[in-house]
Amino acid sequence: MKVRLLSPDRDFDPQTEPPWHAEILSKDLALPVLFEAMAQGDACIAEVVRKVLLTSLANDEATIAYRQQILHDCLLHPQAVRELYEFAGAAVAQAKKQYLNTIARYPVWILSQSIRHLTEFLAMIRDLKQLTVRHESLFAAPGSRAFFTRLHGEVGDDYLMTVSDHLQRLSFQRGMLMSASLGRGNKGANYLLHRPPLPEEQSRLARLGTWLLSLFWSKKPPPHSFSVHPRDEGGIRVLSSLRDQGLMRTAAALAQSSDNIRSFFTNLRNELAFYVGCLNLRQRLVDMGSPICMPVPEPLAARRFTCRGLYDVCLSLQIGRPAVGNDVQADGDNLVLITGANQGGKSTMLRSIGVAQCLLQSGMFVGAETMRASVCAGVYTHFKREEDTRLKSGKLDEELGRMSRIVDHIVPHALVLMNESFAATNEREGAEIGRQIISALIDNRVRVICVTHMYELARHFFADRQPAFLFLRAAREESGERSFKVLPGEPLPTSFGGDLYRALFDDSRETPAGRQGIDLMVEQMIELTDANRRQESKPFRPAWREKYTEPKKSSFTSLTQGAL
């Protein structure tokens, strides 16, 4: 039996390996916070939701829509879903207990244990059918209806009665009937187990045999037969071996049937675990007053991304209250570049986009009022890392190495999220590296969303005036306060670090003169920085650029052979 509540053409396989960058993606987007909120202490849900989210990054829009429809049913009838999940979990626990108590060494033992397990499984299936009869009218999604149809069609009442009858016969309460022939070397061959007669059939055969004996009785010698003395251990071993040969195929078939039913309940529990995790997450967000919506998936090449009130779900879960939402209109844009004030919400905005894309690809709701976005061929992150004293090479080498691995695996229509990338070196060199890499990604139909404080990098792309480029800026109030809103705006030569400086030191200066002195010092520092930029009369060309010839358009080949 197939479950197929997560995909229309296959069951969920918990052994599927996540993509190579799963751990990096989870860390950069703070996904463990999401997994914990979905699991709520349930180990099965925790394992399943992690696997589902991380292995769904390349789902197409048809699979996403299929899963969204089932999730919609689940959101409308959460109690029914939880009841089905609890039943499947209890069935799996019972099956696991049976499995652990089984020591299957010989065919006769395998047969007896399989009969016992199948008998108990049949009772579980009957209970499951009764449970689904109560709930199936509540579900309208095609995937849900198909599951109920398969369950009632493949294991109907007549089928269950037939199976029960077969199991009763296979208990061989009146002995076994089998045949064999002599093979090479006078060894047994062609062992065949015959259907044992039913009790009423056996009584009729006995009466028929008695009548035939009375009718055709003669003084001919009786047919060949033998008996084994109870103390004849050798003879008993020979008979046991013959019995095992006859039972081998039947025992293997029953064991496989038992495993199939066990797998069915396991798959049912796992796939329902994902939807129960979604219910848990929805409840957490609703209790905090955070909006959610079902996103509309668009085809791969559509390059759509439009949302209203998008917020970082993981941040909301961490702080226990709704996070600030933002509106984004990036339809058709290949590059979204976010600049602006320090601690103004740039990185949070980037994570909110990444988390929302992962949730969409998984067929889940997202943290927004509305959202419409294209599916992508994978989500990759390249975030700034803290200094690691264990590194044998420099931070820049480490950053370039991580980007090189992304380039090795990336495909067209993927999404790359860059957060303060290549800030480990000076701004001129970091900006040049970033420009080359971002240009190469865009040329290869990869969508890039980049947060940076490097004005040189932002200025280059802004001066290019490409219609497929979108520039966003973290808002700043006149007082220097942060609203954590990200709005369309051209890059500025300052990230307003002076606001943070004043916030730290103003309280220690009690006189207006002192505060004015700090303001003047900050302004002078900003003016000095701008002057240094203006003095750069010729473009900077780092040494690593000499390793390759710059083509008219950047490419992955030039990146891997040169910059990376």
N, C-alpha and C positions, 0 to 999 in steps of 0.2 A: 504494500500500500504506500502511496505517495502522499506527502503532506502538502508541499509546495505553497506555503503561505508567504514566502519571501520572494520567490521567483516563479514565473509561470512555467518554466521548463525543467526545473531541477530542485531537489531538496538542498537545504543548507548543509554544508560540510564543515563541521568545526575543525577539521584537520587542515583546512586551507590556510596556507601561510600568508600573513599580511605582507604588503609590499615592503621593499627593502628599507624605505625611509619612514616606516610606521612609528618607530620610537621617536625620531626627530620631530615628526609632525605632531605627535601627541604632546611632546614637551613644549614646543613653540606655541601651540594653540591652547595649552592647559586642558587638554581633553580628559585627563584622569579625574578632574573635578566633575566633568559631565558624566563619566562612567559611574562614579560613586553616587551621584544623585539619581541616576537611573536604576542602579542596583539596590540601593537602600539595604545593604547588608546581605543580599542574596548572592551567593557565590556563583550560581549558575547564570543569573542575569548579568553579573559583572563580566564573566568570561564571554558570554554570547554577544552582548552589545559592543564590546571592544572589537571582537572579530568582525561583526557585521559592518560597523562603521568604517573600519580600516580596509576591509576587502570590497567595499561598495564604491570606492572612489572613481571607478571607471564604468559605473552603471550607465546604460542608455536611458533615454526618456521613457521608453515603453515599460521597462522594469520598474522605474521610479513611480510612474503613474499606477502600475499594478499594485505596488506596495502601499502607496498613498490611499488607494481606495479601501484596502483592507484596514489600514490604520484608522480611516474615517469611521468605519463600522465599530472598531474597538473603542474609539473615543466616545461614541454614542452609547455604548453598552459595556462599560468597564467591568461591571460585576460579573457578567457572563464570561468575559475573557479571563478574568482572574480565577474563576471557578474551573474553567477548562485547564488552565495552567496548573492549578493545584492538583487536579486529578491526574494529569499527565506526569507530574512530578512524583506523585505517590506510586503510580504504575512503574516508573523507572526505578524508584527505590526498591520496590518489591522484586522487580526483575534482576536488579543488581544483587540483591540478597540471594536469590535463587542461583545466580551465576556463581557467586562466591562459595556456595554450599555444594557445588557440583564438582565431582572428581571423575571426569569422563576418561576412563582408561580402556574400557572394553565395550564392544558394541551393545551387549545386553544392558550394561549400565547406562550408556548413552541413550538407548531406547527408552528405558524406564524413566530416566530423568526428563527426557524431552517430552514424553507423554504427560508427566506431572506438570511441567511448565506450561505446555500448550493448553492443558485443561484449565489452569489458572488464568492464562492469557485470554482464553475464550470468554471467561467470566468478566474479565476487565473490558473486553471489547463490547460485550452486551451492555455493561454499565455505561461505557462511553457513548454508545448509540442512544441509550435512554437520555443521557445528558444532552447530547446534541439535538435530539428531538425537541427538547424544551427551548433551545436557544436558536436553532437554525433560522427561524422566521425573522429574527432580529437583524440578520446579516444580509446585505444586498450586493456587496462587492462580488464581481465575477470570480475572484480567487477564493473567497469564502464559500460561495455557492458550489464551486467545483470541488472543494474539499468535502463538503457534506454529501454531495452526489457520489463521489468515489467511495466514501465510507459506507454509505447505505447500499450502494450497488455491488461493491466487491465482497462485502461481508453481510449479505442478507440473512434473514432468519433460516431459510432453507439451507443455505451454505453452512451456517453454524451448526445446524442439526446434523448435516452430513459429516462434517469434521468430527463432531462428538461421537458419532457412530463408528467412524474409522478408528478413532483413538481407543474406543472400547474394544474393538476387534484386535487391535495391535497389542493389547495387554496379554493376549494368549493365555487366557485363564484355563483353557481345555487343551493346552499343548500347541505345538507348532507343526505345520505341514510344509515340508520343503523337499526339493529334489535336486539332484546333482548328477554329473556324469564323470567318467574317468577321462583324464587328460593325459598328457605326456608323462611318462614315468609313473603311471598309475596314480597320479595325483588328482585330487578332486578339481572339477571345473564346472562352469555353468551353474553355479549355485542359484537356486530360484526359490523364493519364499512364496507360498501359495496363500490365497485368501482363506482364512479359517472360516468354517461354516458357522452360521448363527445357531443358537441353542435349538430353535424349532427345526432348522434345517438338519441339524445333527441328529435329532430324534427321528426324523423321517428317514434319513439315510440308514440309521440303525435298524429300523423296522424293515426297510427294503433289503438290507444285507441279510437279515435273518430269514426273510422269505426266499431270497435267492439261494442261500445255503441249504435250506430245506428242499428246494426244488432241484438243485443240481448237485446235491451232495454225492460224493464218490469217495472211493478209498484212496484217491491220489494223495501223495504226500503234501503237507501244508506248505505254503510259501515260506521262503527263507526269512528268518527272523532271529533276533538274539536279544538277550537281556544282559544287563551289567550288574554285577554284584555290588551292593552298597560300599564294600571295602576295596573295590577295584579302582584305585585312584588313577591308574594309567588309562583305563577305559573311560572314566569320567572326563579326563582331560581331552581325550580324543573326541568324545561327543560334544564337549563344550566348544572345541575348536570348530567342529562342523556347524554347530549352532551359530557361532560368531560369524562364520563365512556366509551363512544364509541371512543373517540380520544386518550385515555390514551396510549394504546399500540403503535399506530401510531406515536404519538408525541415523545414517548420515543425512538423509532427506528430512527426517523429523528434526534433527539438530539445526539444520539450515532454516527450516520453517520457524523454529523457536527464535533463532537469531534475527530473522526478518521482522517478526512481531516486536521483539525487543528494540530493534532499530527504529521501527515505526513510532513507538512511544517516546524514544529518545529524541527523534527528530521533531515530533509534535511538541515536546517540552521545550526544546531549544528554540524553535521558531516562535512559539507563543511567548517565550522569555523576552524576546526582543520587543514585542508589543506591550507586555507588562512593564518593561523598562520605560517605554514611551509614556505609558500612563503615569508612572511614578514621576517622571520629569515634568510632564504637563501639570500635575498637581502641585509640585514645588513652585513652578513659575507662576501659576495662577494664584496661589496663596500669597506670593510676593507682590501681585499686581502687575507682573510683567506680561506684555502682550505676546501672543504667538499667532502664527498663521500658517496655512498650508501653501508652500511656494508653488509657482507654476513653472514646471521644467520646459525649457525650450531646446530645440535641436542643437547639436554640437557646434555647427558652423554659424549659428545665428549671432553669436557674440552679444547676447542680451544680459544685462544686469541692471535692474531697476528695483529699488526698495524704498520703503518709507518706514521710519522709526526703527531702523536696524540697530541692534545693540549686541554687546558681547554676553552671550548666555553664561559662559563660565565665570565672568566677572560678577554677574548678578548673583550666581549661586554662592560665590565666595563672600560677597559683602552682605548678602541676605536682603537686598532691596533692588528695585529696578535700576539698571544702569541707563545712562543717557543714550538716547537713540539718535540716529542720523539718517538723512535722506540722501540717496545716491542715484544719479541718473548717468549710467555709463554704457548705454546701449551702443554697440559698434566700436567702442574704444579698445584699442590694443594696449594702451599704457595709461594707468592711473597713478599719478605721482602726488604724494601727500607731503606737504611741508607745514611750517608754522611753528607756533610757540612751543617751547619745551614744556613737557608735562601738560600738553593741551588736548590729549586724547588721540594722537596719531597712531600709536601702537595699538591702543585699544580698538580703534576703528579697523585697523588691519586684521586683528584677530577676529573681530566680529564678522568680517567678510569671509575669512577662512573657515570659521566654525559653521557659519550659515551654509557655505558651499558643501561642506562635509555632511551636514544634516540633510540638505537637499538631495545629494547623491545617494543617501541611505534611505530615501523615501519618507523622511520625517518632517515634522513641522519645524519652523525656524523662529528665532527671536526677532520678530519684526511685526509691524502692522500689515504690510503687504510686501510681497517679493515675487519677482519674475526674473529668472536667470537661466542661461544656457547651461546644459551639462558640460562637463569638461573631461578630458582624457586623463586626469590625474591632478592632484593638488600637491605642491611642493613648497617648502618654506626654507628661507635662507635668512636667519635672524642673527643679530649680533650676539656673540658669546662673551661671557665673563672670562677674565684672564685665568688660564689653567696653568698652574706651575708645573704640571707634569708634561706639558707639551715640549717636545724636543726641538720643534721649529717655532717660528714666530706666529703671531696671531694672523697676520696677513696670509702666510702660507696655509694656515688652517682654513681660513675663509675661502681661499682660492681652491683648496682641495675639496671642500664641501660643494662648491659650485661646480667643480669638474664632475663630481659624481652625479649631480643633478643633470648636467648636460649629457652624460653617458646614458641616462635612462629616459630622458624626457622625449615626448612625442608631440606632434602638432596638436593644437587645441587644448593643451594643458594649461594650468594656472600656476604661476610662480608668485609667491609673496615674499618680498624682500624688506627687511626691517633693519635700517641703519647698516646696510652691507658695506664692507670695505672701509669702515671708519677706523680701522686699526692703523692706517697710514695717514700721511698728511692729506689735506683736502684736495690739493691739485692731483696727486697721483690716484687717490681714491675715487675722485670724480671721473678721471679718465678711464680707469678700470671699469667702473660702473657703467659709463656711457657705452663702451665697447660691448660689454656683456648684455646689457639691456637691448641694445640695437640688434645684436645677433639673435636674441630670443624672439624679438618682435618679427624680424625677417623670416624666421622659421615658424610663424603663425602660433607662437606661444603668447598667452596673455600675461602681462606683468602688472602687478600692483606694488608700488615701491614707496616706503617711508624713508625720508632722508632729511638730514639737516645740512647737507652739503649744497651750498648755494650754486657752486660752479656746475654741478651735475644738473640741478633743476633748471638753471638758466639756459643750459645748452638745449634741453628738450623744449623749453618754453619758447626759445628763439626760433626753433624749427617750425613752429606754427602748424603742426600736423593736425588735420581735423579729427584723427582717431586718438588724440592725446587729451586726457582730462587732468586738470590740475585742481587739487583740493588743498585747503589750508586750515589748520587748527585755529579756531577763533580766539580772540583775546579782547577783553573789555578795556575800556579806557583806563580803568583803575589798575590794570594788570591782572585782574582776576581771570580764571579760566572757566569757560562755559562747557568745555569738553564737546563742543559742536565742531564739526568739520564741514566747511562750506567751500564752494567754488571760489578760487582766488589765485592770482599769480604768485609765484615764489617771491619771498622777500629776502634781503641779504642778512637778516638777523632772525634768530630764534627766540629773541627776548629773554635771554638768560639773565639780564639785569633784573627782571621781575623776581626771579628766584633769589638773586643776591640780596635785593632789598628786603624780601620776606624773611631772610635769615638774620640780617644785621640791623635793620631799622629799629627794632625794639631796644637795641643797646645804645642808640643815639637819641637822647631825650630832647635836644635842642633843634629848632628848625634849621639852624646853620649846619649842624651835623648831617641832617638828612639831605640838605641841598648839596653838601660836599660829596656825599655818596652818589647822588644822582649825577653830579657833574663828572665824577670819576667813571661811572658806568657809561655815560655818553661819550667820554673821551676814548674809552676802550672800544666802543662800537665804531667810532669815527676812525680810529687807528686801523681796525680790521678792514674797514671799507677802503681806506687809503692803500693798504697793502695789496688789496685785490686790484685796484686801479693801476698800480705800478707794474703789474705783470704784463709787460708789453708784448711778449712773444709767448705763444702757447707752449705749455710744458709737454715734453715728450719723454716719458719714462724709459729706462733702459730696456725693460722687458718688451717694449714695442718693437725694438729692432730685431727681435727674433723671427718675425714674420712680416710679410708684405701685406699691407693693408689693402684689401679689395675695396671696390666701390661700395659694396654692401657687405656687412659682416656676415659670417656664417658659423655654423657649429664647428666646421672643420678648422677654420682659423682660430677659433677659441680654444679648442682642445690642443691644437698644435702650438699655439702661441701663449695667450694670456693665462690659460689654465694649465 
